[in-house]
Amino acid sequence: MQTRPFSYLIRIQYLGLRYHGWQVQKGVKTVQGTLERVFRYVLEHEDFTVLGSSRTDSGVSCLNGAFVIYLREEPEISLLIQTVNEHLPTDIRLLGAVRVDRNFNVIQDVVKKRYGYYFSIGPKPHPFQSASLAYGGAQVDLERMWEASACFLGRHDFRRFCTHSKQIEDFVREIYSVELCSAAGESLWPVVSTYVFRVEGNGFLMHQVRRMAAALLMVGRGELSINALRAALTDPVYSPFCPKAPAQGLVLEEVVLKNL
């Protein structure tokens, strides 16, 4: 990036409903593609690079993500953020920016990430909630789900809780904390019977959190035992242990970066 010496870390949030994930893909709308289109319009050139810290799946939302933009000229960064925000669609918002040096790596300098999987139980929720809320079922035992969630704590081989990719050979990830609590009253999730499974770790594999959430909901509905879930974390078989939970319930809540 020597020809683009000015680099800025930008915080971002978005509703994932209308996007096929973060990363640019030919022929479909993505968050990164939308950002690059707007930056091209505002800057009036294409001599920049956008690099994200996380590749969210299609339909997944974000509360406090991060990306770096590399520029050839030093901008008035606050004005740039304001102008880009004015031209972005309403389901994407930039939160702010800070200058970072050339040694900063928005992928390798991630300390931890936190995801929340939001779901409701009991009566099926209003369809308007479906953009950012999954439905867990009419009868769900939250105590059993909480008990099962402790199985994920620590370092585990999550090969049975991800979608496999030829580029991935190491399936070990460390989970620092798990939480299962009510999300009722939060501004985005006003439904009384809304809950969130929150998980924090050093990194996550493709679809890992969605499969973890699906397994917990299966335990809560009595479709899966806690012992079976625990055994899957020590099983070297490559086949997925459970299906993916719906994408719309998943939110990338925070990306913590080194020295920032």
C-alpha positions as CSV (number, residue, x, y, z in Angstrom):
1,M,0.0,0.0,0.0
2,Q,3.0,2.3,-0.4
3,T,1.3,4.2,-3.2
4,R,-1.6,4.8,-0.8
5,P,0.2,5.9,2.3
6,F,-2.8,7.3,4.2
7,S,-4.7,4.7,6.1
8,Y,-7.7,5.1,8.3
9,L,-9.6,2.6,10.5
10,I,-13.3,3.2,10.1
11,R,-16.0,1.8,12.4
12,I,-19.2,0.7,10.7
13,Q,-22.7,-0.7,11.4
14,Y,-25.2,-2.2,9.0
15,L,-28.4,-4.2,8.7
16,G,-27.5,-7.3,6.7
17,L,-30.9,-8.1,5.3
18,R,-30.4,-6.7,1.8
19,Y,-26.8,-7.8,1.4
20,H,-25.0,-10.9,0.3
21,G,-22.5,-10.5,3.1
22,W,-19.5,-8.2,3.5
23,Q,-17.1,-9.2,0.7
24,V,-17.4,-8.0,-2.8
25,Q,-19.0,-10.6,-5.1
26,K,-19.7,-10.3,-8.8
27,G,-23.4,-9.7,-9.6
28,V,-24.7,-9.3,-6.1
29,K,-25.1,-6.5,-3.6
30,T,-22.6,-6.6,-0.7
31,V,-21.6,-4.2,2.1
32,Q,-18.0,-3.8,0.8
33,G,-19.2,-3.3,-2.7
34,T,-21.7,-0.6,-1.7
35,L,-19.0,1.2,0.4
36,E,-16.5,1.1,-2.6
37,R,-19.2,2.5,-4.9
38,V,-19.9,5.4,-2.6
39,F,-16.2,6.1,-1.9
40,R,-15.6,6.2,-5.7
41,Y,-18.4,8.7,-6.1
42,V,-17.3,11.0,-3.2
43,L,-13.5,10.8,-3.9
44,E,-14.0,11.0,-7.7
45,H,-11.4,8.3,-8.3
46,E,-10.7,4.6,-7.8
47,D,-7.2,4.8,-6.3
48,F,-8.1,3.4,-2.9
49,T,-8.4,0.1,-1.2
50,V,-11.0,-1.1,1.4
51,L,-10.1,-4.0,3.7
52,G,-12.5,-5.4,6.3
53,S,-11.7,-7.0,9.6
54,S,-14.6,-9.6,9.3
55,R,-16.4,-11.3,6.5
56,T,-20.0,-11.5,7.6
57,D,-22.4,-13.9,5.9
58,S,-25.3,-13.0,3.7
59,G,-28.1,-11.5,5.9
60,V,-25.9,-11.0,9.0
61,S,-25.9,-7.6,10.6
62,C,-23.2,-5.6,12.4
63,L,-23.3,-3.1,15.3
64,N,-19.6,-2.1,15.6
65,G,-17.4,-3.6,12.9
66,A,-14.2,-2.2,11.4
67,F,-12.5,-1.7,8.1
68,V,-9.4,0.2,6.8
69,I,-9.3,2.4,3.8
70,Y,-6.0,3.1,2.1
71,L,-5.8,6.5,0.3
72,R,-3.3,8.2,-2.0
73,E,-4.0,11.6,-0.5
74,E,-4.7,12.8,3.0
75,P,-8.4,13.7,3.3
76,E,-10.3,15.9,5.8
77,I,-11.4,12.7,7.4
78,S,-14.4,14.0,9.4
79,L,-15.8,15.6,6.3
80,L,-15.1,12.5,4.2
81,I,-17.0,10.3,6.7
82,Q,-19.9,12.8,6.8
83,T,-20.2,13.0,3.0
84,V,-20.0,9.2,2.6
85,N,-22.7,8.7,5.2
86,E,-24.9,11.1,3.3
87,H,-24.6,9.0,0.2
88,L,-24.8,5.5,1.8
89,P,-28.1,3.8,1.9
90,T,-29.9,4.1,5.3
91,D,-29.0,0.5,6.3
92,I,-25.3,1.3,6.4
93,R,-23.7,3.9,8.7
94,L,-20.1,4.9,9.4
95,L,-19.5,5.7,13.0
96,G,-16.1,7.4,12.9
97,A,-12.5,7.1,11.8
98,V,-8.9,7.2,13.2
99,R,-5.6,7.4,11.4
100,V,-3.5,4.2,11.7
101,D,0.1,3.6,10.6
102,R,1.4,1.3,7.9
103,N,2.1,-1.5,10.3
104,F,-1.5,-1.8,11.4
105,N,-3.2,-5.0,10.1
106,V,-7.0,-4.9,10.4
107,I,-7.2,-8.7,10.3
108,Q,-4.1,-9.8,12.3
109,D,-4.5,-7.1,14.9
110,V,-7.9,-8.3,16.0
111,V,-7.8,-9.2,19.7
112,K,-11.3,-10.6,20.0
113,K,-14.7,-10.5,18.4
114,R,-18.2,-10.7,20.0
115,Y,-21.3,-12.0,18.3
116,G,-24.8,-12.0,19.5
117,Y,-27.5,-14.4,18.2
118,Y,-30.9,-12.9,18.8
119,F,-34.0,-15.0,18.9
120,S,-37.6,-15.1,20.3
121,I,-39.5,-17.9,21.8
122,G,-43.2,-18.5,22.5
123,P,-45.7,-17.0,20.1
124,K,-44.3,-16.3,16.6
125,P,-43.2,-12.6,16.5
126,H,-44.5,-9.9,14.1
127,P,-43.1,-10.3,10.6
128,F,-41.5,-6.8,10.8
129,Q,-39.1,-8.2,13.4
130,S,-37.8,-10.9,11.0
131,A,-35.0,-8.7,9.5
132,S,-33.0,-8.9,12.7
133,L,-34.5,-11.7,14.8
134,A,-34.7,-15.5,14.5
135,Y,-37.6,-17.6,15.9
136,G,-36.4,-20.2,18.3
137,G,-39.7,-22.1,18.7
138,A,-42.8,-22.2,20.9
139,Q,-41.4,-24.3,23.7
140,V,-37.7,-23.7,24.6
141,D,-35.9,-24.6,27.8
142,L,-33.6,-21.7,28.4
143,E,-32.0,-23.3,31.5
144,R,-30.9,-26.2,29.4
145,M,-29.6,-23.9,26.7
146,W,-27.6,-22.0,29.3
147,E,-26.2,-25.2,30.8
148,A,-25.2,-26.4,27.3
149,S,-23.5,-23.1,26.3
150,A,-20.8,-23.7,28.9
151,C,-19.6,-26.6,26.8
152,F,-18.2,-24.1,24.3
153,L,-15.9,-22.3,26.8
154,G,-12.2,-22.7,26.3
155,R,-10.2,-24.0,23.3
156,H,-11.9,-26.5,21.1
157,D,-11.8,-28.0,17.7
158,F,-14.9,-26.6,16.0
159,R,-14.7,-28.5,12.7
160,R,-18.2,-29.9,13.3
161,F,-19.5,-26.5,14.0
162,C,-18.5,-24.7,10.8
163,T,-18.8,-24.8,7.0
164,H,-15.5,-26.2,5.6
165,S,-13.2,-24.4,3.3
166,K,-10.1,-25.6,1.5
167,Q,-8.2,-22.6,2.9
168,I,-8.8,-23.6,6.5
169,E,-6.7,-26.3,8.1
170,D,-6.8,-25.2,11.8
171,F,-10.2,-25.6,13.3
172,V,-9.2,-24.8,16.9
173,R,-10.7,-21.6,18.3
174,E,-10.8,-20.2,21.9
175,I,-14.1,-19.0,23.4
176,Y,-13.5,-16.5,26.1
177,S,-17.1,-16.0,27.3
178,V,-20.7,-17.0,26.7
179,E,-23.9,-15.4,27.8
180,L,-27.6,-16.2,27.4
181,C,-29.9,-13.4,28.6
182,S,-33.0,-11.4,27.8
183,A,-32.8,-8.8,25.1
184,A,-36.2,-7.4,25.8
185,G,-36.2,-3.6,26.1
186,E,-33.2,-3.1,23.9
187,S,-34.2,-0.5,21.2
188,L,-33.8,-2.9,18.3
189,W,-35.5,-5.8,19.9
190,P,-38.6,-4.7,21.9
191,V,-40.3,-8.0,21.9
192,V,-40.7,-9.3,25.5
193,S,-39.7,-12.9,24.8
194,T,-36.5,-12.0,22.9
195,Y,-33.2,-13.4,24.0
196,V,-29.6,-13.3,22.9
197,F,-26.8,-15.9,22.9
198,R,-23.7,-13.9,23.1
199,V,-20.2,-15.3,22.5
200,E,-16.8,-13.8,22.6
201,G,-13.6,-15.4,21.2
202,N,-10.3,-14.9,19.5
203,G,-11.8,-15.7,16.1
204,F,-14.6,-17.7,14.4
205,L,-14.8,-20.1,11.5
206,M,-17.4,-19.8,8.7
207,H,-20.9,-20.2,10.0
208,Q,-19.5,-21.2,13.4
209,V,-21.7,-19.0,15.6
210,R,-24.8,-19.9,13.6
211,R,-24.2,-23.6,14.1
212,M,-23.4,-23.1,17.8
213,A,-26.7,-21.2,18.2
214,A,-28.6,-23.9,16.3
215,A,-27.1,-26.6,18.6
216,L,-28.2,-24.7,21.7
217,L,-31.7,-24.2,20.4
218,M,-31.9,-27.9,19.6
219,V,-31.0,-28.6,23.2
220,G,-33.6,-26.1,24.4
221,R,-36.3,-27.8,22.3
222,G,-35.3,-31.3,23.5
223,E,-34.0,-32.4,20.1
224,L,-30.4,-32.8,21.3
225,S,-28.6,-33.9,24.5
226,I,-25.9,-31.8,26.2
227,N,-23.7,-34.9,26.2
228,A,-24.0,-35.2,22.4
229,L,-23.1,-31.6,22.0
230,R,-20.1,-32.0,24.3
231,A,-18.9,-35.1,22.4
232,A,-19.1,-33.3,19.1
233,L,-16.4,-30.9,20.3
234,T,-14.0,-33.9,20.5
235,D,-15.1,-35.7,17.4
236,P,-12.6,-35.5,14.4
237,V,-15.4,-36.2,11.9
238,Y,-15.7,-33.5,9.2
239,S,-19.5,-33.7,8.7
240,P,-21.5,-30.8,10.3
241,F,-23.0,-31.6,13.7
242,C,-26.1,-29.5,13.2
243,P,-27.7,-27.1,10.6
244,K,-27.0,-23.4,10.5
245,A,-29.4,-21.2,12.5
246,P,-31.0,-18.5,10.3
247,A,-28.6,-15.7,9.3
248,Q,-30.9,-12.8,10.3
249,G,-30.5,-13.6,14.1
250,L,-26.8,-13.0,14.0
251,V,-25.1,-9.7,14.8
252,L,-21.4,-8.9,14.8
253,E,-21.5,-6.8,18.0
254,E,-17.9,-5.7,18.4
255,V,-14.4,-6.1,17.0
256,V,-11.7,-5.3,19.5
257,L,-8.4,-4.3,17.9
258,K,-4.9,-4.1,19.4
259,N,-4.0,-0.7,20.8
260,L,-7.3,0.9,19.6
